[in-house]
């Protein structure tokens, strides 16, 4: 049945967009993203890390020029990631590098 197919494909897409301070280098951002990608590889139920700088031809990022996406199999898997000490440390680095701290970060979690 169609609902079984949908249920089998169900996941949470975690989207994080950041406005970085002008003095935050692309190398620093890439290093944070590489550590996040490595963390995702360690966790079951987390996969598909993709991150980087926007290359949108629309150019309506409104300052959110960098972002990343991670897919989770369940809300419990997202919770495990959110509570992981490495995530907390990397999240603190993102906040420190973002314009206005936490105000320079957007997080969306989409069910699909």
Buried (B, 14 or more C-beta within 10 A) or exposed (E): EEEEEEEEEEBBBBEBBBBBBEEBEEEBBBEBBEBBBEBBEEBEBBBEBEBEBBEEEEEEBEEBBBBBBBBBBEEEBBEBBEEBEBBEEBBEBBBEBBBEEEEBBEEEEEEE
